[in-house]
Amino acid sequence: MIAFGFNSTSNVSINMTVISIPNRTGIFSIAVLEAFITIALNSFLLGLCAKIPKQARNQLHICYTFLAASDLMNGVYLLLLSASFFFVDTYIFKNYSVCLSVITISSAGPTTTGYLLILMTAINSFSIVCPLESMQFITRTAAFCLSSAVWIISYAVIIIPTIFWARKNDIPLYEECDIRAAYQDKFKQFLTLALVLGCCFIAGVLIFNSFILLKINRMNKIGIQRDKKSNSSSVNRMDRKSPEKKNSPEKNEVRKSRYEKPQLNEQIAQINTKKIDSKKSKNFKAYFTVLLQIGLYILCGFPYFLVLTNQKLQIYYYNDRNVRFVCSLFVFLTSLINPILTVIRIPAFNKTLRKIFRLNVL
């Protein structure tokens, strides 16, 4: 899915059709609106992160802070990409260095978001599979260092090849600012890099989620075995009683209390079930939230996959920048919806929001 962050073509010989600027007004307006909403929502989420009490912050809250910062930057990148899309003849976007910078950061932004989601999936996986070890090793300092490392590496894998593969001569562009103008004959190498990053993303999703599913399946089996064992042991204890002891007054009272309160055993069984039911734990809820965000990330990249795998749609994609730009809008849509899911599903955020609302309104 990281490959979807690249606004690319796959045939240098095909010339891009220059669409008149008035035909781009509608798409440009939608892009600017999406960018401003993305910036507003993620700025609000960052402010909410600062309002959460220190004692209520955990490792995932630090990761969510980095994710909100990444999504906020994606909103800014979308504004720049939209400007290069609409103001085609503007002098600043005819400068090669400016064009290359806009294309590079608009590719690095979604990459960072995707790999931060992978990091959060890994932390959730470790918390569910090895809860005691995760409390020992995944501290808030470790979460901060890991998030910073993911951010730096995600930008580095895009920027460093750009430095080596970009055109050396900084001359004015004679075509609109796009990946073909930025990378020219080196765009195939960037497609290969994007494919590798996308495969690593998918592999990370599958590996960490398989660990969690195996752990849940194992815990459910243990829970069923415990229930069967407790039920059979209680029956065997009652059957092994001698007739004299069964008829003693003390045992009659115990037996009477058991029959008068049959719901006691059910309550004990429910307590045991809660201990092993990871679906009701906070770790699983946080994991499911990240899983929703990853699913959204993949879904928003699906238009790229659909266009690039359909030969009929490829013609429109290669020759019309409107099509390529709309695909980019879907990719950046992830950064708009991420803060909404975070506030709705993460207890620390929605509780803080309700508290602020009560203090300001009541």
C-alpha positions as CSV (number, residue, x, y, z in Angstrom):
1,M,0.0,0.0,0.0
2,I,3.0,2.3,0.4
3,A,3.3,2.2,-3.4
4,F,0.1,4.0,-3.6
5,G,1.8,7.1,-2.2
6,F,3.6,7.5,-5.5
7,N,1.9,9.5,-8.2
8,S,3.5,7.6,-11.0
9,T,3.3,6.3,-14.5
10,S,4.9,3.3,-16.1
11,N,5.6,4.3,-19.7
12,V,7.9,7.2,-20.4
13,S,6.9,7.2,-24.1
14,I,3.3,8.1,-23.3
15,N,2.9,11.9,-23.2
16,M,0.6,13.4,-20.5
17,T,-2.5,15.2,-21.7
18,V,-2.5,18.7,-20.5
19,I,-6.0,19.3,-19.1
20,S,-7.2,22.9,-19.0
21,I,-7.2,24.6,-15.6
22,P,-10.9,25.3,-15.5
23,N,-11.6,21.5,-15.7
24,R,-9.5,21.1,-12.6
25,T,-11.4,23.6,-10.4
26,G,-13.8,21.1,-8.9
27,I,-11.1,18.6,-8.0
28,F,-8.9,21.3,-6.7
29,S,-11.7,22.6,-4.4
30,I,-12.3,19.1,-3.0
31,A,-8.6,18.6,-2.4
32,V,-8.2,21.9,-0.6
33,L,-11.3,21.2,1.6
34,E,-9.9,17.7,2.4
35,A,-6.5,19.2,3.3
36,F,-7.9,21.9,5.6
37,I,-10.2,19.4,7.4
38,T,-7.2,17.0,7.8
39,I,-5.1,19.8,9.3
40,A,-8.0,20.9,11.6
41,L,-8.8,17.4,12.9
42,N,-5.2,16.4,13.5
43,S,-4.4,19.8,15.2
44,F,-7.4,19.2,17.5
45,L,-6.1,15.6,18.2
46,L,-2.7,16.9,19.1
47,G,-4.2,19.4,21.4
48,L,-6.2,16.6,23.0
49,C,-3.1,14.6,23.4
50,A,-1.6,17.4,25.4
51,K,-4.7,17.6,27.7
52,I,-4.5,13.9,28.7
53,P,-3.2,13.6,32.2
54,K,0.4,12.2,32.4
55,Q,-0.7,9.3,34.6
56,A,-3.3,8.2,32.0
57,R,-0.8,8.2,29.1
58,N,0.7,4.9,27.9
59,Q,2.8,3.7,25.0
60,L,0.1,3.8,22.4
61,H,-0.8,7.4,23.3
62,I,2.7,8.4,22.3
63,C,2.4,6.5,19.0
64,Y,-1.0,8.2,18.4
65,T,0.7,11.6,19.0
66,F,3.3,10.8,16.3
67,L,0.5,9.5,14.0
68,A,-1.5,12.7,14.4
69,A,1.6,14.7,13.7
70,S,2.3,12.7,10.5
71,D,-1.3,13.1,9.4
72,L,-1.1,16.8,10.1
73,M,1.9,17.0,7.8
74,N,0.1,15.0,5.2
75,G,-2.6,17.7,5.1
76,V,0.1,20.3,4.5
77,Y,1.6,18.1,1.8
78,L,-1.8,17.8,0.1
79,L,-2.1,21.5,0.0
80,L,1.3,21.8,-1.8
81,L,0.4,18.9,-4.2
82,S,-3.0,20.6,-4.9
83,A,-1.3,23.9,-5.7
84,S,1.1,22.2,-8.1
85,F,-1.9,20.5,-9.7
86,F,-4.0,23.6,-10.2
87,F,-1.4,26.4,-10.7
88,V,0.3,24.7,-13.6
89,D,2.0,27.7,-15.1
90,T,3.2,29.3,-11.8
91,Y,6.9,30.1,-11.9
92,I,7.6,28.4,-8.5
93,F,6.4,25.0,-9.7
94,K,8.4,25.3,-12.9
95,N,11.5,25.3,-10.7
96,Y,12.9,21.7,-10.7
97,S,14.0,21.7,-7.1
98,V,10.6,22.9,-5.8
99,C,8.8,20.3,-7.9
100,L,11.1,17.5,-6.8
101,S,10.6,18.5,-3.2
102,V,6.8,18.6,-3.5
103,I,6.6,15.2,-5.2
104,T,9.1,13.6,-2.7
105,I,7.4,14.7,0.5
106,S,4.0,13.9,-0.9
107,S,5.2,10.3,-1.3
108,A,7.1,10.2,2.1
109,G,4.1,11.4,4.1
110,P,1.7,8.4,3.4
111,T,4.7,6.1,3.8
112,T,5.3,7.4,7.3
113,T,1.6,7.0,8.3
114,G,1.6,3.4,7.1
115,Y,4.6,2.4,9.0
116,L,3.5,4.1,12.2
117,L,0.4,2.0,11.9
118,I,2.6,-1.1,11.6
119,L,4.5,-0.1,14.7
120,M,1.3,0.3,16.6
121,T,0.2,-3.1,15.4
122,A,3.5,-4.6,16.6
123,I,3.1,-3.0,20.0
124,N,-0.4,-4.3,20.3
125,S,0.7,-7.7,19.2
126,F,3.4,-7.8,21.9
127,S,1.0,-6.6,24.6
128,I,-1.5,-9.3,23.8
129,V,1.0,-12.2,23.2
130,C,3.4,-11.3,26.0
131,P,1.6,-8.9,28.4
132,L,4.2,-9.1,31.2
133,E,7.2,-8.7,28.9
134,S,5.6,-5.8,27.1
135,M,5.1,-3.9,30.4
136,Q,8.8,-4.3,31.1
137,F,10.3,-3.5,27.7
138,I,7.7,-1.3,25.9
139,T,7.9,1.7,28.1
140,R,6.9,5.3,27.1
141,T,10.5,6.1,26.4
142,A,10.8,3.1,24.2
143,A,7.6,4.0,22.4
144,F,8.9,7.5,21.8
145,C,12.2,6.2,20.4
146,L,10.6,3.6,18.2
147,S,8.1,6.2,16.8
148,S,10.9,8.6,16.1
149,A,13.0,5.9,14.4
150,V,10.0,4.9,12.2
151,W,9.5,8.5,11.2
152,I,13.1,9.1,10.3
153,I,13.5,5.8,8.4
154,S,10.3,6.3,6.4
155,Y,11.5,9.7,5.2
156,A,15.0,8.4,4.6
157,V,14.0,5.6,2.3
158,I,12.3,8.1,0.1
159,I,14.6,11.1,0.3
160,I,18.0,9.4,0.0
161,P,17.2,7.7,-3.3
162,T,15.8,11.0,-4.5
163,I,19.2,12.6,-3.9
164,F,21.0,10.0,-6.0
165,W,18.3,9.5,-8.7
166,A,17.2,13.0,-9.3
167,R,18.3,15.1,-12.3
168,K,21.6,16.9,-11.6
169,N,20.9,19.9,-13.8
170,D,18.5,22.3,-12.1
171,I,16.8,23.7,-15.2
172,P,13.3,25.1,-15.6
173,L,10.6,22.6,-16.3
174,Y,8.7,22.7,-19.6
175,E,5.9,20.4,-18.4
176,E,3.7,20.5,-15.4
177,C,5.1,19.4,-12.0
178,D,4.5,15.6,-11.8
179,I,6.5,12.6,-11.0
180,R,7.6,12.3,-14.7
181,A,9.0,15.8,-14.6
182,A,10.6,15.2,-11.2
183,Y,12.2,11.7,-11.8
184,Q,12.1,11.4,-15.6
185,D,13.9,8.2,-16.6
186,K,14.4,7.2,-12.9
187,F,10.8,6.7,-12.0
188,K,11.0,2.9,-12.6
189,Q,13.5,2.7,-9.8
190,F,11.1,4.5,-7.6
191,L,8.3,2.2,-8.6
192,T,10.5,-0.7,-7.6
193,L,11.2,0.9,-4.2
194,A,7.5,1.6,-3.7
195,L,6.7,-2.0,-4.5
196,V,9.3,-3.2,-1.9
197,L,7.9,-0.9,0.7
198,G,4.4,-2.0,0.0
199,C,5.4,-5.7,0.3
200,C,7.1,-5.0,3.6
201,F,3.9,-3.3,4.8
202,I,1.6,-6.2,3.9
203,A,4.1,-8.7,5.4
204,G,4.1,-6.8,8.6
205,V,0.3,-6.7,8.8
206,L,0.1,-10.4,8.2
207,I,2.8,-11.4,10.6
208,F,1.7,-9.4,13.6
209,N,-2.0,-10.1,13.1
210,S,-1.2,-13.9,12.8
211,F,0.6,-13.7,16.2
212,I,-2.5,-12.1,17.8
213,L,-5.0,-14.5,16.2
214,L,-2.9,-17.6,17.3
215,K,-2.7,-16.2,20.9
216,I,-6.5,-15.6,21.0
217,N,-7.2,-19.0,19.7
218,R,-4.9,-20.6,22.2
219,M,-6.4,-18.6,25.1
220,N,-10.0,-19.6,24.1
221,K,-9.0,-23.3,24.0
222,I,-7.4,-23.0,27.5
223,G,-10.6,-21.3,28.7
224,I,-12.8,-24.1,27.4
225,Q,-10.6,-26.7,29.0
226,R,-10.6,-24.9,32.3
227,D,-14.4,-24.7,32.3
228,K,-14.7,-28.4,31.6
229,K,-12.1,-29.3,34.2
230,S,-13.7,-27.2,36.9
231,N,-17.2,-28.7,36.2
232,S,-15.9,-32.3,36.2
233,S,-13.9,-31.8,39.4
234,S,-16.8,-30.4,41.3
235,V,-19.0,-33.3,40.2
236,N,-16.3,-35.8,41.2
237,R,-15.9,-34.2,44.7
238,M,-19.6,-34.6,45.4
239,D,-19.7,-38.2,44.2
240,R,-16.7,-39.2,46.4
241,K,-18.5,-38.2,49.6
242,S,-19.3,-41.0,52.0
243,P,-22.9,-41.7,53.1
244,E,-22.2,-40.8,56.7
245,K,-20.6,-37.4,55.8
246,K,-23.3,-36.7,53.2
247,N,-25.9,-37.0,55.9
248,S,-24.1,-34.9,58.5
249,P,-25.8,-31.6,59.4
250,E,-22.8,-29.5,58.3
251,K,-22.7,-31.1,54.8
252,N,-26.5,-30.8,54.5
253,E,-26.1,-27.0,55.1
254,V,-23.4,-26.8,52.5
255,R,-25.4,-28.8,50.0
256,K,-28.5,-26.7,50.7
257,S,-26.6,-23.5,50.2
258,R,-25.3,-24.8,46.9
259,Y,-28.7,-25.7,45.6
260,E,-30.2,-22.4,46.9
261,K,-27.6,-20.4,45.1
262,P,-26.9,-22.0,41.8
263,Q,-25.9,-18.7,40.2
264,L,-22.7,-18.7,42.3
265,N,-20.9,-21.2,40.1
266,E,-22.1,-19.3,37.0
267,Q,-20.6,-16.1,38.4
268,I,-17.3,-17.8,39.1
269,A,-17.2,-19.2,35.6
270,Q,-17.9,-15.8,34.1
271,I,-15.0,-14.3,36.1
272,N,-12.7,-17.1,34.8
273,T,-13.9,-16.4,31.3
274,K,-13.2,-12.7,31.6
275,K,-9.6,-13.4,32.6
276,I,-9.0,-15.3,29.3
277,D,-11.3,-13.3,27.0
278,S,-8.8,-11.0,25.3
279,K,-11.6,-9.6,23.1
280,K,-12.9,-7.7,26.1
281,S,-9.5,-6.3,27.2
282,K,-8.2,-2.8,26.6
283,N,-5.3,-4.2,24.6
284,F,-7.6,-6.0,22.2
285,K,-9.8,-2.8,21.8
286,A,-6.7,-0.8,21.0
287,Y,-5.6,-3.5,18.6
288,F,-8.9,-3.5,16.8
289,T,-8.8,0.3,16.4
290,V,-5.4,0.1,14.7
291,L,-6.7,-2.8,12.6
292,L,-9.5,-0.6,11.4
293,Q,-7.1,2.2,10.5
294,I,-4.9,-0.3,8.6
295,G,-7.9,-1.5,6.8
296,L,-8.8,2.0,5.9
297,Y,-5.3,2.7,4.7
298,I,-5.4,-0.3,2.4
299,L,-8.9,0.6,1.2
300,C,-7.9,4.2,0.3
301,G,-5.0,2.8,-1.7
302,F,-7.4,0.4,-3.6
303,P,-8.1,3.0,-6.5
304,Y,-4.4,2.9,-7.4
305,F,-4.4,-0.9,-7.4
306,L,-7.6,-1.0,-9.5
307,V,-6.3,1.5,-12.1
308,L,-2.9,0.0,-12.4
309,T,-4.2,-3.6,-12.8
310,N,-6.8,-2.8,-15.4
311,Q,-5.4,-2.2,-18.9
312,K,-8.3,-0.1,-20.0
313,L,-8.1,2.2,-17.0
314,Q,-4.3,2.5,-17.4
315,I,-4.8,4.5,-20.5
316,Y,-6.7,7.2,-18.6
317,Y,-4.3,7.0,-15.7
318,Y,-1.2,7.5,-17.9
319,N,-2.6,10.3,-20.0
320,D,-4.8,12.3,-17.6
321,R,-3.3,13.8,-14.5
322,N,-6.8,14.3,-13.1
323,V,-7.1,10.6,-12.6
324,R,-3.7,10.3,-10.9
325,F,-4.5,13.2,-8.7
326,V,-7.8,11.7,-7.6
327,C,-6.0,8.5,-6.7
328,S,-3.7,10.6,-4.5
329,L,-6.7,12.2,-2.8
330,F,-7.9,8.8,-1.8
331,V,-4.5,8.0,-0.3
332,F,-4.5,11.2,1.8
333,L,-8.1,10.6,2.9
334,T,-6.6,8.1,5.5
335,S,-5.1,11.1,7.3
336,L,-8.5,12.7,7.6
337,I,-10.3,9.7,9.0
338,N,-7.5,8.5,11.4
339,P,-8.1,11.2,14.0
340,I,-11.9,10.5,14.0
341,L,-11.4,6.8,14.7
342,T,-8.8,7.7,17.4
343,V,-11.1,10.0,19.3
344,I,-14.2,7.7,19.0
345,R,-12.5,4.4,20.0
346,I,-9.6,5.2,22.4
347,P,-11.0,5.7,25.9
348,A,-8.3,8.2,27.0
349,F,-9.1,10.5,24.2
350,N,-12.9,10.4,24.3
351,K,-13.0,10.7,28.1
352,T,-10.7,13.7,27.9
353,L,-12.9,15.2,25.2
354,R,-16.1,14.7,27.3
355,K,-14.3,16.2,30.4
356,I,-13.3,19.3,28.4
357,F,-16.8,19.6,26.9
358,R,-18.4,19.5,30.4
359,L,-16.0,22.1,31.8
360,N,-16.6,24.5,29.0
361,V,-20.3,24.0,28.5
362,L,-21.6,23.4,32.0
